[in-house]
Amino acid sequence: MTSTSSSQESTRITRIGPRRGKVLSTSNIQDYERDGFIFLEQFIDASWLGRLQDAMQEFVEHSRTLSQSNGLFDLEAGHSAENPRLRRLVSPADLHETFWAFASESAVVDLVEDLIGPDIKFHHSKLNFKAPGGGEEVKWHQDISFWPHTNYTPLTIGVFLDDVDANMGNVGFVPGSHLQDIYDQYDGEDWIGCLAKRDVAKVGADRAVYPVGRAGSVTVHNCRTVHGSAPNRSNRGRPLLLQTYAAADAFTYTDLVAQSPHGDLLIRGQPARWARHDPRPCQVGPSRIRTIFEVQQRET
């Protein structure tokens, strides 16, 4: 089950073929290198999926006791004990052993190895909920300026924790945008964490591909890939677990994970003795930790 912006883009949806690496085929890897993203249907097995869903529900239940956002829970307007409306759970891998075990031990690490090599650092995680009947928009942006590195190996894996259909505010990816510029995500002196309208047109956001599929499907996108999502117009939530990894020789310019017990932790392979520097420049966002929702909506 797939959805794209046009029939011509249907070939942009990637499925697992004969293996070249631990889990991906040569064509899967070529698709990622060409497009800056891939989509793998029902990649996560039922056992892991059930554990992740149970862990997520624990935090939803806890959020019923909250009346305002804090350092971990980013609540949407209208949140209440009777009707929990979460935008984000910050750093779930630091908060629950199931999320950390999944991030560090499951087949997603094999997937990362196939794309960036055997020496892997975990960077951070988050869980976006996209509540029904609203579920705030995420404007077109590139991730890397939020947490700039010395090179562009960082990638993010998104795990569908429920079935995702069209009109649920599913994430759209602009094919090939990772090979274009790093766009300015400031408005004058203000960091707004999204592309200006002129750059949205330049990058070709109208060509974006919006994968849909069953729970357990995953998206993988490069840190330079332009992506975004509309509000959730359906009557179901669209929880998406996001985990970011980098090659061991990619080092951060901003210390956004200093307080995280797992931030920048080597989870596979050998530590790097040399930093690898991509010659292409990278914009640096502010070091203050704020969610993308707060930044893009210019919340104080």
C-alpha positions in Angstrom: 0.0 0.0 0.0 1.7 3.2 -1.2 0.9 6.8 -1.9 2.8 9.3 -3.9 2.3 12.8 -5.3 1.9 11.5 -8.8 1.9 8.2 -10.7 5.3 9.0 -12.1 6.8 8.8 -8.6 5.5 5.3 -7.8 8.9 3.8 -8.5 10.3 5.9 -5.6 8.8 3.5 -3.1 11.4 1.0 -2.1 10.8 -2.6 -1.1 13.3 -5.1 0.3 14.8 -7.3 -2.5 17.6 -9.9 -2.6 20.1 -9.0 0.1 23.4 -7.3 -0.7 24.0 -6.3 2.9 22.6 -7.5 6.1 19.0 -6.6 5.3 19.1 -4.5 2.1 19.7 -5.2 -1.6 22.0 -3.3 -3.9 18.9 -1.6 -5.5 17.7 -0.6 -2.0 21.0 1.1 -1.3 21.1 2.7 -4.7 17.6 4.1 -4.2 18.7 5.6 -0.9 21.7 7.2 -2.5 19.7 8.6 -5.4 16.6 9.8 -3.6 17.8 10.4 -0.1 15.1 8.2 1.4 13.6 4.7 1.2 10.4 3.1 2.5 10.3 -0.5 3.7 6.9 -2.1 4.2 6.4 -4.0 7.5 10.1 -4.2 8.3 9.6 -4.5 12.0 8.4 -7.8 13.3 5.2 -8.2 15.3 7.0 -8.9 18.6 9.0 -5.7 18.5 6.1 -3.7 17.3 3.9 -4.9 20.2 6.5 -4.0 22.7 7.0 -0.5 21.2 3.2 0.1 21.2 2.9 -1.0 24.8 5.8 1.3 25.9 4.2 4.2 23.9 0.9 3.7 25.7 2.6 4.0 29.1 3.6 7.5 28.2 0.2 8.4 26.8 -1.3 7.4 30.1 1.2 9.4 32.1 0.5 12.5 29.9 -3.1 12.5 31.3 -1.6 13.8 34.6 -0.1 16.8 32.8 -1.7 20.2 32.1 1.3 21.8 30.2 4.4 20.8 28.3 7.6 20.1 30.1 11.1 18.9 29.1 9.9 15.5 28.0 6.3 16.0 26.9 5.4 18.5 24.2 1.6 18.8 24.4 -0.7 20.1 21.7 -3.4 22.7 22.5 -6.5 21.0 23.8 -4.6 18.3 25.6 -6.5 17.0 28.6 -6.8 13.9 30.8 -9.9 12.8 28.9 -8.4 13.6 25.5 -4.6 13.3 25.5 -3.1 15.2 22.6 0.7 14.9 22.4 2.9 16.5 19.8 6.1 14.8 20.9 7.8 12.6 23.6 11.4 13.7 23.8 14.2 11.1 24.0 12.1 7.9 24.4 15.3 5.8 24.2 16.5 7.5 27.4 13.2 7.0 29.2 12.2 3.4 28.6 14.3 0.2 28.3 12.2 -1.1 25.4 12.9 2.0 23.3 16.6 1.8 24.0 16.8 -2.0 23.3 15.0 -1.5 20.0 17.3 1.4 19.0 20.5 -0.4 19.9 19.8 -4.1 19.3 17.1 -4.6 16.7 17.3 -5.1 13.0 17.2 -1.3 12.4 20.9 -1.2 13.4 21.6 -3.7 10.5 19.6 -1.4 8.3 21.8 1.5 9.3 25.0 -0.5 8.8 23.9 -1.3 5.2 23.7 2.4 4.5 26.5 4.1 6.4 28.9 1.4 7.4 29.8 -0.8 10.3 30.9 1.8 12.8 27.7 3.4 14.2 26.8 6.0 16.8 23.3 6.5 18.1 22.4 10.2 18.2 18.9 10.7 19.6 15.3 9.6 19.4 11.8 11.2 19.6 8.2 10.0 19.2 5.8 12.3 17.3 2.2 11.5 17.8 0.3 13.6 15.2 -3.1 13.6 17.0 -6.3 13.0 15.1 -8.4 15.9 13.8 -5.5 18.3 13.7 -2.1 17.0 14.6 0.1 20.0 13.8 1.9 20.5 10.5 5.7 20.1 10.3 6.9 22.6 7.7 9.5 21.7 5.0 12.9 21.4 6.5 16.3 19.6 6.6 17.3 17.9 9.8 21.1 18.5 9.7 21.0 22.2 10.7 19.2 21.2 13.9 22.1 19.0 14.9 25.0 19.7 12.5 27.8 17.2 12.1 31.2 17.1 10.4 29.8 15.0 7.6 26.4 14.0 6.1 26.1 10.4 7.1 23.5 11.0 9.8 20.1 9.4 8.9 16.8 9.0 10.7 14.6 5.9 10.8 10.9 6.5 11.2 8.8 3.5 12.5 5.1 3.4 11.9 3.6 2.4 15.3 0.1 2.2 13.7 -1.2 1.9 10.2 -0.7 5.0 8.1 -3.2 6.0 5.4 -3.4 9.1 3.2 -4.6 12.3 4.9 -3.1 11.3 8.2 -0.3 13.9 7.9 2.2 11.3 6.8 5.7 12.5 6.1 6.6 13.6 2.6 10.1 13.4 1.2 11.5 15.3 -1.8 13.5 12.9 -4.0 17.0 14.0 -4.6 16.9 17.0 -2.4 19.8 15.7 -0.3 22.0 16.4 -3.3 20.9 20.0 -3.5 21.8 22.9 -1.2 21.6 23.2 2.5 18.9 25.8 2.7 18.8 28.8 5.1 16.4 28.0 8.0 16.7 31.4 9.6 14.4 34.4 9.0 16.8 37.2 9.5 18.3 36.7 13.0 15.5 34.3 14.0 15.9 30.5 13.8 12.6 29.2 12.4 13.7 25.6 11.5 12.1 25.5 8.0 12.6 26.6 4.4 11.5 29.9 3.1 8.7 29.8 0.5 11.1 30.6 -2.3 13.2 27.6 -1.4 10.2 25.3 -1.0 9.5 26.1 -4.7 13.1 25.8 -5.7 13.5 22.3 -4.1 10.4 21.0 -5.8 8.3 20.1 -2.8 5.4 19.5 -5.2 7.3 16.3 -6.2 7.3 14.9 -2.6 6.5 11.3 -2.0 4.3 10.4 0.9 4.7 6.7 2.0 1.7 5.0 3.6 1.6 1.4 4.9 0.9 -1.0 7.8 2.3 -0.6 11.3 5.9 -1.8 11.4 6.8 -0.2 8.1 9.8 2.2 8.2 11.1 5.2 6.4 14.8 6.0 6.3 15.9 9.5 5.2 19.3 11.3 5.0 19.9 14.3 7.2 20.0 16.6 4.1 16.7 15.4 2.6 13.9 18.0 2.6 10.8 16.6 4.2 7.6 17.7 6.0 4.1 16.8 6.9 0.6 18.3 6.8 -1.9 18.2 9.7 -3.6 14.9 10.5 -7.2 15.2 9.0 -8.2 11.7 9.9 -9.9 10.4 13.1 -6.9 8.3 14.1 -3.5 9.2 15.6 -0.3 8.7 13.6 2.5 7.9 16.1 5.9 7.8 14.5 9.0 6.7 16.4 12.1 8.5 15.0 15.7 7.4 15.7 18.8 9.1 14.4 22.2 7.5 13.8 25.5 8.6 12.4 28.8 7.1 11.3 31.4 7.0 14.1 33.6 9.5 12.2 30.7 12.1 12.2 31.1 14.5 15.1 28.6 17.1 16.2 29.2 20.9 16.1 26.5 21.6 18.7 26.2 19.6 21.9 22.5 18.9 21.9 22.7 15.5 23.5 25.2 16.3 26.3 22.6 15.4 29.0 21.4 12.2 27.3 22.9 8.9 28.6 22.8 7.5 25.1 23.6 10.5 23.0 26.5 10.0 20.6 27.0 6.5 22.1 28.9 4.0 19.9 26.5 1.0 19.5 28.3 -1.0 16.8 31.8 -1.3 15.5 34.9 0.7 16.4 35.3 4.3 17.5 36.8 6.8 15.1 40.3 8.0 15.4 39.9 10.7 12.8 36.9 12.9 12.1 35.7 12.9 8.5 34.8 16.4 7.2 32.5 16.9 4.2 33.7 19.9 2.3 30.2 21.2 1.8 29.2 23.8 4.5 26.5 23.2 7.0 24.3 25.8 8.6 24.3 25.7 12.4 21.1 26.2 14.3 21.0 27.6 17.9 22.3 25.3 20.7 19.1 25.7 22.8 17.1 22.6 22.8 13.5 23.2 21.6 11.2 21.0 19.6 10.6 21.6 16.0 7.0 22.5 16.7 8.0 25.2 19.1 10.6 26.6 16.7 8.4 26.5 13.5 5.3 27.9 15.3 7.5 30.6 16.9 6.3 29.7 20.4 8.2 31.4 23.2 
